[in-house]
Amino acid sequence: MFRHDFLASATLKPVAPASARRRLNRLIAGATLALAIPAVGWAQDASPRVRLTTSMGDIVIALDATKAPLSAENFLQYVKDKHYEGTVFHRVIDNFMIQGGGFTTQMKQKATRAPVALEASNGLKNDRGTVAMARTSNPNSATSQFFINLVDNAPLNAPSPDGYGYTVFGKVIAGMDVVDKIKSVPVGNQGMFQNVPTTPITILKATLEK
């Protein structure tokens, strides 16, 4: 009943929940009060933390290198390689997720390393504020693109929606107010892409904090 088209290569995308499914079905072809989310029961203090400095503010992500070691290491390597600098959140769907990490402001896809294996059955859920790897219909195709869940997206949890699920590897621990600002920006079509912010939301810098 759910479809998953792209979200990362051209765009790896997660399957939309019921509320966003209709919009997602058209997608395709091709993926303040500093409302910090408590890390209790999730990422431990020793977990690596990455600060994304975006054109709309900072977002801090705690990685769960214990439950998602391959995905966390993969993300960190892209951070160390400065891959994310100059990329955008290219797919924004309110009440679903915001996706970025793969395209420049000109919507040119950046080169990536080899994909990492799926770790979607690690017990971490696609709940609001969590960060997951985008992928194609191939469960083992995740590279650099990731998405931040805006709501509890249970249909993305393994084994839904396609028998595999989407790997959660981190969680926003500061800057959800920034994420919520991003979700509300105007979006439109740009070439083959849909739900693209009309004004680019750029990741200016990605920094490992610990």
Backbone as ProteinMPNN parsed JSONL, in Angstrom:
{"seq_chain_A": "MFRHDFLASATLKPVAPASARRRLNRLIAGATLALAIPAVGWAQDASPRVRLTTSMGDIVIALDATKAPLSAENFLQYVKDKHYEGTVFHRVIDNFMIQGGGFTTQMKQKATRAPVALEASNGLKNDRGTVAMARTSNPNSATSQFFINLVDNAPLNAPSPDGYGYTVFGKVIAGMDVVDKIKSVPVGNQGMFQNVPTTPITILKATLEK", "coords_chain_A": {"N_chain_A": [[0.81, -1.192, 0.0], [2.066, 1.117, 0.475], [4.211, 3.282, -1.248], [7.548, 3.46, -2.355], [9.614, 5.638, -3.698], [12.008, 7.491, -4.921], [14.605, 8.71, -2.956], [17.332, 9.28, -2.767], [19.47, 8.908, -4.683], [19.007, 10.034, -7.153], [17.522, 11.034, -5.764], [16.926, 9.945, -2.805], [14.22, 8.627, -1.343], [12.041, 8.471, 1.475], [9.179, 6.504, 2.29], [6.087, 8.059, 2.262], [3.987, 8.981, 5.015], [0.507, 8.382, 5.722], [-0.68, 10.938, 5.719], [0.914, 12.402, 3.997], [1.097, 10.964, 1.779], [-0.269, 11.217, -0.676], [0.869, 13.457, -1.833], [3.424, 12.536, -2.082], [3.151, 10.506, -3.859], [2.986, 11.838, -6.176], [5.415, 12.618, -6.477], [8.468, 12.007, -7.604], [10.147, 10.344, -9.556], [12.486, 10.162, -10.009], [13.592, 11.001, -4.59], [14.15, 29.737, 19.483], [12.934, 29.114, 20.964], [14.995, 27.321, 21.762], [14.095, 24.453, 20.98], [15.098, 21.9, 22.185], [15.342, 18.425, 21.79], [14.928, 16.069, 24.242], [17.545, 13.841, 24.974], [17.249, 11.65, 26.389], [17.27, 8.212, 26.987], [17.976, 7.717, 24.472], [20.381, 8.835, 22.589], [23.536, 8.515, 24.003], [25.623, 10.375, 26.302], [28.194, 10.163, 25.385], [27.96, 9.954, 22.711], [28.754, 10.733, 19.302], [28.483, 14.088, 18.132], [27.088, 16.254, 15.786], [27.158, 19.418, 14.362], [25.054, 21.14, 12.269], [25.369, 23.9, 10.448], [23.158, 25.965, 9.131], [21.566, 27.968, 6.562], [19.379, 28.87, 7.834], [19.75, 28.606, 10.494], [21.184, 26.785, 13.325], [21.497, 23.227, 13.67], [21.756, 20.541, 15.815], [22.924, 17.29, 15.907], [22.784, 14.165, 17.464], [24.558, 11.196, 17.169], [23.876, 7.711, 16.94], [26.091, 5.594, 17.377], [26.269, 3.092, 18.311], [23.954, 1.555, 17.867], [23.605, 1.978, 15.188], [26.085, 1.574, 13.67], [27.39, 1.505, 11.095], [26.006, 3.374, 9.536], [26.297, 5.695, 11.085], [29.078, 6.011, 11.062], [29.434, 6.36, 8.325], [28.035, 8.788, 7.891], [29.581, 10.503, 9.483], [32.004, 10.409, 8.111], [31.376, 11.746, 5.756], [30.946, 14.215, 6.876], [33.533, 14.831, 7.804], [34.808, 14.936, 5.382], [33.84, 17.239, 4.413], [31.698, 17.191, 2.75], [29.02, 17.94, 3.026], [28.947, 20.671, 3.057], [27.637, 23.429, 1.479], [25.63, 21.998, 0.357], [22.067, 21.418, 0.041], [18.805, 21.464, 1.677], [16.803, 19.764, -0.137], [14.32, 18.729, -0.469], [11.332, 19.188, 0.896], [8.737, 18.412, 2.913], [5.993, 19.183, 4.574], [4.72, 17.964, 7.662], [5.868, 15.522, 7.281], [8.816, 15.024, 6.374], [12.146, 16.524, 6.141], [14.624, 16.67, 3.68], [18.044, 16.28, 2.835], [21.525, 16.914, 1.883], [22.617, 16.009, -0.508], [22.556, 17.543, -2.827], [23.619, 20.487, -4.637], [23.137, 24.082, -4.473], [22.363, 24.591, -7.016], [21.019, 22.406, -7.664], [22.57, 20.281, -8.452], [23.767, 17.059, -8.297], [26.001, 15.834, -5.869], [29.052, 13.963, -5.982], [29.366, 10.744, -4.505], [30.462, 8.388, -1.971], [30.794, 4.774, -1.895], [27.728, 2.975, -1.289], [26.152, 2.289, 1.944], [25.369, -0.534, 4.029], [22.033, -1.501, 4.882], [20.614, -0.68, 8.058], [18.225, -0.823, 9.331], [16.83, -2.387, 11.122], [17.532, -1.916, 13.73], [16.222, -1.185, 15.992], [15.786, 1.498, 16.462], [13.464, 4.095, 15.933], [11.57, 5.806, 13.385], [10.814, 8.419, 14.523], [9.524, 11.689, 15.421], [11.961, 14.153, 14.963], [14.068, 12.42, 14.716], [16.893, 11.232, 12.783], [17.452, 9.906, 9.615], [18.734, 7.633, 7.104], [18.46, 8.338, 3.661], [17.384, 6.562, 0.768], [17.307, 4.525, -2.257], [15.017, 2.326, -3.992], [16.495, 0.134, -3.596], [17.497, -1.487, -0.765], [20.051, -1.309, 0.276], [21.349, 1.076, -0.5], [21.98, 3.56, 0.536], [23.727, 6.628, 0.718], [24.949, 9.647, 0.928], [22.737, 11.247, 1.442], [20.259, 12.305, 3.756], [17.461, 12.377, 6.037], [15.279, 14.312, 8.129], [12.889, 13.446, 10.394], [9.719, 14.882, 10.647], [7.473, 14.255, 11.997], [6.078, 11.46, 13.826], [6.917, 8.874, 11.952], [5.84, 6.12, 11.512], [5.281, 4.351, 9.34], [7.713, 4.142, 8.075], [9.335, 2.549, 9.513], [11.229, -0.448, 9.895], [9.67, -3.637, 9.392], [8.318, -2.199, 7.466], [8.236, 0.096, 4.688], [8.489, -1.659, 2.705], [9.44, -4.074, 3.311], [11.9, -3.623, 4.325], [12.498, -1.044, 5.512], [13.685, 2.152, 6.849], [16.824, 3.341, 7.806], [17.38, 4.605, 10.959], [19.704, 6.728, 12.457], [20.424, 8.797, 14.065], [19.613, 11.72, 16.088], [17.959, 14.823, 16.427], [19.144, 17.025, 18.767], [19.238, 19.607, 19.428], [17.895, 22.571, 18.083], [15.48, 21.966, 16.86], [13.636, 23.86, 16.476], [14.627, 25.235, 14.341], [14.447, 23.288, 12.371], [11.683, 23.129, 12.256], [11.125, 25.611, 11.222], [12.195, 25.365, 8.709], [10.499, 23.455, 7.583], [8.293, 24.881, 6.92], [8.751, 26.531, 4.78], [8.181, 28.06, 1.546], [7.629, 25.873, -1.231], [8.34, 24.315, -4.416], [8.284, 23.14, -7.838], [11.223, 22.008, -9.471], [12.687, 21.416, -12.293], [12.953, 17.976, -12.602], [12.393, 17.645, -10.015], [10.398, 17.81, -7.069], [8.725, 19.62, -4.435], [10.763, 21.336, -3.697], [12.49, 23.804, -1.918], [11.756, 27.196, -2.601], [13.518, 29.193, -2.099], [16.832, 28.501, -1.658], [17.829, 26.386, 1.018], [20.576, 26.226, 2.691], [23.234, 24.1, 3.745], [25.714, 25.367, 5.44], [27.91, 24.65, 6.858], [29.249, 21.699, 8.342], [29.969, 20.312, 11.359], [31.951, 18.315, 13.481], [31.329, 17.947, 16.817], [32.056, 16.498, 19.047]], "CA_chain_A": [[0.0, 0.0, 0.0], [2.93, 2.274, 0.445], [5.175, 3.224, -2.321], [8.709, 4.252, -2.099], [10.259, 5.924, -4.932], [13.356, 7.818, -4.661], [15.068, 9.69, -1.999], [18.694, 9.689, -2.705], [20.362, 8.941, -5.793], [18.521, 11.221, -7.747], [16.878, 11.473, -4.577], [16.437, 8.795, -2.098], [13.159, 9.123, -0.519], [11.305, 7.552, 2.321], [7.769, 6.41, 1.967], [5.334, 9.038, 3.024], [2.895, 8.484, 5.834], [-0.789, 8.61, 5.096], [-0.968, 12.357, 5.546], [1.684, 13.002, 2.918], [1.271, 9.986, 0.713], [-0.755, 11.671, -1.963], [1.866, 14.335, -2.439], [4.591, 11.748, -2.408], [2.843, 9.717, -5.037], [3.22, 12.642, -7.363], [6.829, 12.872, -6.474], [9.337, 11.075, -8.035], [10.943, 9.922, -10.515], [13.828, 10.053, -9.963], [13.652, 11.138, -3.236], [13.221, 30.066, 20.173], [13.204, 28.616, 22.266], [15.628, 26.185, 21.191], [13.352, 23.286, 21.389], [15.948, 20.723, 22.14], [14.632, 17.196, 22.107], [15.705, 15.336, 25.23], [18.23, 12.663, 24.451], [17.059, 10.577, 27.354], [16.868, 6.931, 26.423], [18.364, 7.64, 23.068], [21.821, 8.956, 22.415], [24.261, 8.696, 25.246], [26.466, 11.572, 26.324], [29.435, 9.932, 24.651], [27.675, 9.827, 21.291], [29.25, 11.832, 18.46], [27.491, 15.116, 17.843], [27.422, 17.043, 14.599], [26.401, 20.665, 14.22], [24.813, 21.606, 10.908], [25.117, 25.335, 10.39], [22.402, 26.171, 7.896], [21.2, 29.355, 6.273], [18.241, 29.232, 8.676], [20.095, 28.379, 11.893], [21.969, 25.58, 13.626], [20.837, 21.98, 14.073], [22.744, 19.633, 16.387], [22.476, 15.903, 15.792], [23.534, 13.134, 18.189], [24.562, 9.958, 16.394], [23.89, 6.478, 17.723], [27.097, 4.747, 16.742], [26.15, 1.735, 18.863], [22.878, 0.83, 17.184], [23.721, 2.159, 13.734], [27.517, 1.878, 13.493], [27.789, 1.754, 9.708], [25.393, 4.621, 9.078], [26.917, 6.792, 11.826], [30.432, 6.186, 10.525], [29.27, 6.895, 6.976], [27.671, 10.196, 8.013], [30.738, 11.228, 10.008], [33.028, 10.534, 7.077], [30.956, 12.843, 4.875], [31.192, 15.46, 7.628], [34.982, 15.065, 7.784], [35.175, 15.26, 3.999], [33.178, 18.519, 4.098], [30.755, 16.935, 1.658], [27.725, 18.592, 3.208], [29.041, 22.123, 2.928], [27.144, 23.898, 0.182], [24.452, 21.239, -0.081], [20.802, 22.032, 0.456], [17.636, 20.634, 1.939], [16.189, 19.876, -1.466], [12.985, 18.126, -0.472], [10.689, 19.591, 2.15], [7.318, 18.047, 2.918], [5.455, 19.422, 5.906], [4.06, 16.801, 8.266], [6.538, 14.296, 6.864], [10.251, 15.091, 6.63], [12.964, 17.383, 5.289], [15.704, 15.819, 3.181], [19.162, 17.033, 2.275], [22.826, 16.264, 1.909], [23.068, 15.427, -1.765], [22.534, 18.442, -3.978], [24.078, 21.86, -4.474], [22.064, 25.076, -4.646], [21.938, 24.516, -8.422], [20.407, 21.08, -7.784], [23.507, 19.336, -9.039], [24.07, 16.034, -7.303], [27.416, 15.683, -5.589], [29.565, 12.592, -6.022], [29.338, 10.088, -3.197], [31.218, 7.148, -1.824], [29.974, 3.564, -2.045], [26.628, 2.941, -0.322], [26.313, 1.489, 3.163], [24.328, -1.55, 4.224], [20.864, -1.109, 5.675], [20.619, -1.033, 9.482], [16.905, -0.367, 9.764], [16.268, -3.248, 12.17], [18.349, -1.697, 14.93], [15.379, -0.814, 17.125], [15.52, 2.937, 16.461], [12.252, 4.361, 15.169], [11.471, 7.067, 12.646], [9.964, 9.323, 15.286], [9.807, 13.111, 15.226], [13.281, 14.612, 15.381], [15.14, 11.476, 14.416], [17.571, 11.43, 11.501], [17.553, 8.605, 8.953], [19.363, 7.628, 5.791], [17.623, 8.223, 2.474], [17.858, 5.497, -0.119], [16.432, 4.198, -3.373], [14.277, 1.095, -3.72], [17.504, -0.821, -3.132], [17.661, -1.211, 0.67], [21.463, -1.068, 0.605], [21.805, 2.108, -1.438], [22.169, 4.855, 1.204], [25.073, 7.22, 0.609], [25.115, 10.866, 1.736], [21.486, 11.934, 1.75], [19.589, 11.955, 5.001], [16.26, 13.167, 6.266], [14.863, 14.518, 9.511], [11.451, 13.199, 10.515], [8.967, 15.983, 11.264], [6.436, 13.622, 12.829], [6.336, 10.031, 13.999], [6.665, 8.222, 10.664], [5.857, 4.674, 11.737], [5.342, 3.56, 8.099], [9.086, 4.011, 7.588], [10.071, 1.625, 10.379], [11.334, -1.83, 9.419], [9.94, -3.961, 7.99], [7.574, -1.37, 6.523], [7.026, -0.168, 3.918], [8.841, -2.513, 1.577], [10.145, -5.239, 3.813], [13.241, -3.25, 4.775], [12.51, 0.118, 6.388], [14.71, 3.184, 6.683], [17.735, 3.323, 8.952], [17.558, 5.76, 11.847], [21.059, 6.69, 13.027], [20.698, 9.969, 14.888], [18.455, 12.478, 16.542], [18.195, 16.242, 16.674], [19.11, 17.313, 20.207], [19.076, 21.067, 19.535], [17.604, 23.179, 16.792], [14.229, 21.531, 16.21], [12.928, 25.078, 16.064], [15.129, 25.529, 12.996], [13.817, 22.283, 11.505], [10.279, 23.503, 12.082], [11.075, 26.77, 10.322], [12.464, 24.871, 7.354], [9.358, 22.711, 7.058], [7.225, 25.8, 6.537], [9.136, 27.42, 3.685], [7.5, 27.784, 0.262], [8.306, 24.899, -2.095], [7.794, 24.218, -5.76], [8.966, 22.196, -8.717], [12.448, 22.466, -10.13], [13.028, 20.314, -13.181], [12.31, 16.715, -12.229], [12.228, 17.589, -8.569], [9.242, 18.454, -6.467], [8.887, 19.977, -3.026], [12.058, 22.006, -3.551], [12.327, 25.163, -1.409], [11.946, 28.201, -3.645], [14.78, 29.831, -1.716], [17.666, 27.401, -1.157], [18.204, 26.3, 2.433], [21.913, 25.667, 2.496], [24.092, 23.684, 4.853], [26.931, 26.152, 5.263], [29.03, 23.946, 7.495], [28.914, 20.557, 9.188], [31.12, 20.224, 12.26], [31.929, 17.315, 14.545], [31.525, 18.661, 18.074], [32.689, 15.627, 20.039]], "C_chain_A": [[0.856, 1.259, 0.0], [3.86, 2.168, -0.736], [6.424, 3.931, -1.888], [9.407, 4.4, -3.399], [11.647, 6.324, -4.58], [13.533, 8.671, -3.453], [16.52, 9.791, -2.136], [19.479, 9.633, -3.918], [19.984, 10.141, -6.551], [17.856, 11.833, -6.602], [16.375, 10.241, -3.923], [15.301, 9.288, -1.281], [12.45, 8.069, 0.284], [9.855, 7.524, 1.912], [6.996, 7.37, 2.849], [4.263, 8.375, 3.863], [1.59, 8.847, 5.167], [-1.028, 10.071, 4.789], [-0.223, 12.971, 4.379], [1.768, 12.106, 1.706], [0.824, 10.484, -0.647], [0.262, 12.573, -2.641], [3.074, 13.532, -2.883], [4.356, 10.956, -3.685], [3.039, 10.506, -6.318], [4.702, 12.885, -7.533], [7.499, 11.873, -7.334], [10.296, 11.199, -9.065], [12.269, 10.189, -10.108], [14.551, 9.198, -9.161], [13.234, 11.896, -2.333], [13.375, 29.951, 21.468], [13.777, 27.326, 21.854], [15.012, 24.935, 21.717], [14.21, 22.049, 21.265], [15.151, 19.5, 22.524], [15.476, 16.412, 23.097], [16.306, 14.075, 24.63], [18.064, 11.477, 25.378], [16.61, 9.298, 26.658], [17.272, 6.774, 24.981], [19.871, 7.718, 22.958], [22.488, 9.196, 23.775], [25.167, 9.905, 25.148], [27.717, 11.399, 25.487], [29.211, 9.85, 23.142], [28.265, 10.995, 20.511], [28.13, 12.821, 18.173], [27.981, 15.978, 16.686], [26.53, 18.275, 14.556], [26.286, 21.026, 12.745], [24.496, 23.095, 10.984], [24.438, 25.617, 9.062], [22.08, 27.653, 7.713], [19.988, 29.799, 7.083], [18.51, 28.989, 10.152], [20.815, 27.058, 12.082], [21.087, 24.417, 14.081], [21.93, 21.058, 14.602], [22.158, 18.227, 16.429], [23.388, 15.001, 16.622], [23.424, 11.845, 17.402], [24.56, 8.752, 17.321], [24.819, 5.488, 17.029], [27.056, 3.317, 17.27], [25.114, 0.929, 18.087], [22.938, 0.945, 15.662], [25.172, 2.492, 13.386], [27.927, 2.225, 12.063], [27.262, 3.103, 9.222], [26.017, 5.83, 9.78], [28.321, 7.068, 11.283], [30.38, 6.809, 9.133], [28.968, 8.393, 7.016], [28.874, 11.019, 8.485], [31.82, 11.414, 8.954], [32.668, 11.644, 6.088], [31.157, 14.185, 5.569], [32.684, 15.808, 7.553], [35.461, 15.466, 6.395], [34.598, 16.603, 3.534], [32.198, 18.391, 2.926], [29.494, 17.777, 1.791], [27.766, 20.106, 3.017], [28.617, 22.557, 1.529], [26.004, 23.059, -0.369], [23.195, 21.862, 0.528], [19.82, 20.979, 0.98], [16.777, 20.793, 0.691], [14.766, 19.349, -1.524], [12.353, 18.37, 0.888], [9.198, 19.292, 2.054], [6.813, 18.183, 4.347], [4.668, 18.191, 6.371], [4.658, 15.477, 7.811], [8.027, 14.372, 7.214], [10.903, 16.173, 5.779], [14.204, 16.572, 4.931], [16.808, 16.66, 2.569], [20.423, 16.199, 2.217], [23.331, 15.739, 0.597], [23.208, 16.371, -2.925], [23.055, 19.833, -3.624], [22.887, 22.811, -4.654], [21.552, 25.097, -6.078], [21.276, 23.174, -8.713], [21.274, 20.127, -8.608], [23.884, 18.325, -7.963], [25.564, 15.881, -7.117], [27.817, 14.208, -5.634], [29.595, 12.021, -4.606], [30.286, 8.902, -3.177], [30.267, 5.964, -2.057], [28.877, 3.561, -0.977], [26.938, 2.066, 0.888], [25.135, 0.52, 3.295], [23.222, -1.019, 5.134], [21.016, -1.566, 7.133], [19.262, -0.686, 10.112], [16.294, -1.204, 10.886], [17.037, -3.108, 13.471], [17.534, -1.268, 16.148], [15.062, 0.667, 17.205], [14.362, 3.228, 15.509], [12.309, 5.722, 14.467], [10.466, 7.992, 13.332], [10.369, 10.772, 15.019], [11.19, 13.467, 15.784], [14.398, 13.64, 15.114], [15.671, 11.715, 13.001], [17.814, 10.056, 10.879], [18.215, 8.755, 7.592], [18.303, 7.516, 4.697], [18.217, 7.137, 1.583], [16.905, 5.341, -1.291], [15.624, 2.958, -3.007], [15.211, -0.045, -3.314], [17.774, -0.537, -1.658], [19.095, -0.879, 1.072], [22.075, -0.001, -0.297], [22.068, 3.466, -0.78], [23.606, 5.35, 1.044], [25.153, 8.463, 1.507], [23.804, 11.499, 2.169], [20.813, 11.39, 3.001], [18.311, 12.764, 5.106], [15.95, 13.236, 7.753], [13.353, 14.355, 9.56], [10.774, 14.359, 11.244], [7.881, 15.473, 12.199], [6.853, 12.173, 13.046], [5.926, 9.319, 12.712], [6.775, 6.702, 10.805], [5.918, 3.862, 10.44], [6.749, 3.415, 7.524], [9.91, 3.027, 8.415], [10.076, 0.22, 9.797], [10.312, -2.714, 10.12], [9.104, -3.16, 6.988], [8.557, -0.452, 5.803], [7.252, -1.204, 2.826], [9.563, -3.776, 2.011], [11.505, -4.913, 4.4], [13.264, -2.086, 5.768], [13.656, 1.066, 6.09], [15.529, 3.308, 7.955], [17.783, 4.647, 9.701], [18.947, 5.648, 12.483], [21.364, 7.878, 13.916], [19.421, 10.671, 15.282], [18.851, 13.931, 16.782], [18.086, 16.492, 18.174], [19.075, 18.811, 20.471], [18.78, 21.594, 18.14], [16.363, 22.638, 16.113], [13.387, 22.74, 15.802], [13.362, 25.489, 14.661], [14.495, 24.56, 11.992], [12.373, 22.669, 11.223], [10.111, 24.758, 11.232], [11.271, 26.299, 8.878], [11.225, 24.194, 6.763], [8.267, 23.615, 6.508], [7.579, 26.708, 5.366], [8.351, 27.077, 2.414], [8.319, 26.795, -0.574], [7.626, 24.874, -3.464], [8.548, 23.177, -6.558], [10.215, 22.832, -9.307], [12.949, 21.32, -10.993], [12.244, 19.077, -12.787], [11.977, 16.632, -10.751], [10.989, 18.346, -8.1], [9.542, 18.74, -5.001], [10.25, 20.594, -2.737], [11.824, 23.412, -3.004], [12.622, 26.2, -2.498], [13.178, 29.064, -3.364], [15.658, 28.756, -1.095], [17.95, 27.508, 0.344], [19.51, 25.52, 2.464], [22.56, 25.233, 3.806], [25.437, 24.37, 4.623], [28.148, 25.411, 5.801], [28.496, 22.778, 8.314], [30.141, 20.264, 10.039], [30.926, 19.15, 13.304], [32.252, 18.008, 15.856], [32.198, 17.807, 19.125], [32.746, 14.212, 19.501]], "O_chain_A": [[0.415, 2.328, -0.423], [4.239, 1.075, -1.156], [6.366, 4.901, -1.132], [9.74, 3.439, -4.094], [12.391, 5.543, -3.988], [12.579, 9.307, -3.006], [16.957, 10.65, -1.37], [20.258, 10.576, -4.053], [20.669, 11.163, -6.53], [17.666, 13.047, -6.524], [15.487, 9.564, -4.441], [15.426, 10.294, -0.583], [12.277, 6.932, -0.154], [9.37, 8.444, 1.253], [7.243, 7.464, 4.051], [3.702, 7.346, 3.485], [1.577, 9.545, 4.153], [-1.526, 10.41, 3.715], [-0.679, 13.967, 3.817], [2.427, 12.438, 0.721], [1.467, 10.202, -1.658], [0.496, 12.48, -3.846], [3.674, 13.807, -3.923], [5.269, 10.766, -4.488], [3.232, 9.942, -7.395], [5.171, 13.302, -8.592], [6.861, 10.889, -7.709], [11.087, 12.118, -9.279], [12.316, 11.313, -10.608], [15.78, 9.195, -9.213], [13.521, 11.673, -1.157], [13.761, 30.46, 22.52], [13.066, 26.347, 21.626], [15.378, 24.431, 22.779], [14.053, 21.254, 20.338], [14.372, 19.533, 23.476], [16.637, 16.117, 22.812], [15.655, 13.346, 23.882], [18.67, 10.425, 25.173], [15.687, 9.309, 25.844], [16.93, 5.779, 24.343], [20.56, 6.732, 23.218], [22.018, 10.003, 24.577], [25.446, 10.403, 24.057], [28.245, 12.368, 24.941], [30.166, 9.695, 22.381], [28.277, 12.124, 21.001], [26.975, 12.435, 17.994], [29.146, 16.371, 16.631], [25.31, 18.185, 14.696], [27.293, 21.196, 12.058], [23.464, 23.491, 11.526], [25.056, 25.522, 8.002], [22.3, 28.471, 8.607], [19.605, 30.967, 7.033], [17.612, 29.142, 10.98], [21.03, 26.308, 11.13], [20.084, 24.598, 14.771], [22.923, 20.818, 13.916], [21.05, 18.009, 16.918], [24.612, 15.062, 16.501], [22.328, 11.442, 17.011], [25.186, 8.783, 18.381], [24.396, 4.667, 16.215], [27.731, 2.435, 16.74], [25.353, -0.216, 17.701], [22.388, 0.11, 14.944], [25.455, 3.572, 12.867], [28.724, 3.138, 11.848], [27.98, 3.871, 8.58], [26.241, 6.866, 9.154], [28.699, 8.221, 11.072], [31.186, 7.679, 8.804], [29.564, 9.173, 6.274], [29.147, 12.095, 7.954], [32.477, 12.454, 8.908], [33.538, 12.389, 5.636], [31.5, 15.176, 4.925], [33.045, 16.951, 7.271], [36.406, 16.242, 6.254], [34.839, 17.04, 2.409], [31.917, 19.357, 2.218], [28.959, 18.268, 0.797], [26.727, 20.741, 2.836], [29.173, 22.106, 0.528], [25.465, 23.361, -1.434], [23.267, 22.718, 1.41], [19.984, 19.779, 0.756], [16.117, 21.813, 0.492], [14.084, 19.513, -2.536], [12.79, 17.823, 1.9], [8.492, 19.853, 1.216], [7.167, 17.391, 5.22], [4.044, 17.487, 5.576], [4.025, 14.429, 7.941], [8.448, 13.84, 8.241], [10.307, 16.677, 4.827], [14.765, 15.873, 5.775], [16.541, 17.636, 1.868], [20.422, 14.992, 2.455], [24.371, 15.081, 0.562], [23.89, 16.065, -3.903], [22.949, 20.291, -2.486], [21.773, 22.379, -4.95], [20.442, 25.563, -6.336], [21.004, 22.846, -9.868], [20.771, 19.286, -9.354], [24.272, 18.697, -6.856], [26.312, 15.807, -8.092], [27.007, 13.324, -5.355], [29.825, 12.745, -3.637], [30.827, 8.477, -4.198], [29.092, 6.146, -2.375], [29.077, 4.087, 0.118], [27.843, 1.231, 0.868], [24.058, 0.741, 2.742], [23.457, -0.205, 6.027], [21.477, -2.673, 7.409], [19.184, -0.305, 11.28], [15.34, -0.77, 11.53], [17.177, -4.071, 14.225], [18.095, -1.016, 17.215], [14.158, 1.062, 17.942], [14.292, 2.67, 14.414], [12.998, 6.645, 14.902], [9.409, 8.301, 12.783], [11.432, 11.036, 14.457], [11.532, 13.126, 16.916], [15.568, 13.99, 15.267], [15.005, 12.308, 12.153], [18.323, 9.151, 11.541], [18.255, 9.838, 7.01], [17.375, 6.713, 4.791], [19.41, 6.843, 1.65], [15.833, 5.946, -1.32], [15.557, 2.584, -1.836], [14.775, -1.056, -2.762], [18.238, 0.554, -1.325], [19.322, -0.237, 2.098], [23.189, -0.163, -0.796], [22.352, 4.435, -1.483], [24.565, 4.596, 1.211], [25.396, 8.345, 2.708], [23.767, 12.219, 3.168], [20.804, 10.187, 3.26], [18.103, 13.718, 4.356], [16.305, 12.346, 8.526], [12.624, 15.046, 8.848], [11.206, 14.763, 12.324], [7.43, 16.193, 13.089], [7.864, 11.721, 12.509], [4.738, 9.179, 12.419], [7.7, 6.086, 10.276], [6.535, 2.797, 10.418], [6.955, 2.647, 6.584], [11.046, 2.709, 8.061], [9.067, -0.25, 9.272], [10.1, -2.566, 11.323], [9.176, -3.415, 5.786], [9.658, -0.252, 6.315], [6.323, -1.58, 2.111], [10.205, -4.457, 1.211], [12.194, -5.795, 4.913], [13.982, -2.146, 6.766], [14.481, 0.823, 5.208], [14.978, 3.373, 9.053], [18.175, 5.675, 9.149], [19.317, 4.588, 12.988], [22.46, 7.963, 14.47], [18.319, 10.294, 14.886], [19.94, 14.221, 17.277], [17.055, 16.204, 18.782], [18.902, 19.238, 21.613], [19.339, 21.125, 17.149], [16.196, 22.824, 14.908], [12.543, 22.657, 14.91], [12.567, 26.023, 13.887], [14.064, 24.96, 10.91], [11.897, 22.551, 10.093], [9.074, 24.947, 10.595], [10.605, 26.77, 7.956], [10.94, 24.346, 5.575], [7.421, 23.179, 5.728], [6.782, 27.571, 4.995], [7.913, 25.941, 2.234], [9.547, 26.873, -0.617], [6.502, 25.346, -3.635], [9.355, 22.423, -6.013], [10.253, 24.027, -9.599], [13.558, 20.372, -10.496], [11.021, 19.121, -12.654], [11.357, 15.672, -10.293], [10.602, 19.371, -8.662], [10.472, 18.189, -4.413], [10.818, 20.397, -1.663], [11.025, 24.155, -3.576], [13.612, 26.091, -3.221], [13.798, 29.595, -4.285], [15.267, 28.153, -0.095], [18.267, 28.58, 0.859], [19.528, 24.303, 2.284], [22.447, 25.906, 4.831], [26.195, 23.998, 3.726], [29.256, 25.526, 5.277], [27.42, 22.863, 8.905], [31.222, 19.998, 9.512], [29.875, 19.07, 13.939], [33.325, 18.593, 16.001], [32.854, 18.343, 20.019], [33.243, 13.313, 20.18]]}, "name": "protein", "num_of_chains": 1, "seq": "MFRHDFLASATLKPVAPASARRRLNRLIAGATLALAIPAVGWAQDASPRVRLTTSMGDIVIALDATKAPLSAENFLQYVKDKHYEGTVFHRVIDNFMIQGGGFTTQMKQKATRAPVALEASNGLKNDRGTVAMARTSNPNSATSQFFINLVDNAPLNAPSPDGYGYTVFGKVIAGMDVVDKIKSVPVGNQGMFQNVPTTPITILKATLEK"}
